Amino acid sequence: MAYSPAYFPNTPATPVRRSVVVTPSDTARIDPTKSLIIVSGGTVVIQCSEDTAPQIFPNLPPYAELTFEVVKVLASGTTAQDIRGCY
């Protein structure tokens, strides 16, 4: 039988089903991600679903993956561009 996403729940272990470009914002929240792909590299400031304060990830290389349930990518302090949210 061929793989079909309909047979599997959407958990962190299942393959990514979609990715979207994330525009950093100090106020806008995003749907909780499985991970973020930082295509261009740089510094990224994120807030995870259970964080009370933002977390800073400096000097990430191109195509770094942050495997966190991210709900916000802050514009303040983020220098990386082309950020993709994976769901």
Secondary structure as GFF3:
##gff-version 3
##sequence-region A 1 87
A	DSSP	three_ten_helix	5	7	.	.	.	ID=ss1
A	DSSP	beta_strand	19	22	.	.	.	ID=ss2
A	DSSP	beta_strand	35	38	.	.	.	ID=ss3
A	DSSP	beta_strand	42	48	.	.	.	ID=ss4
A	DSSP	beta_strand	55	60	.	.	.	ID=ss5
A	DSSP	beta_strand	64	66	.	.	.	ID=ss6
A	DSSP	beta_strand	70	74	.	.	.	ID=ss7
A	DSSP	beta_strand	83	86	.	.	.	ID=ss8
###
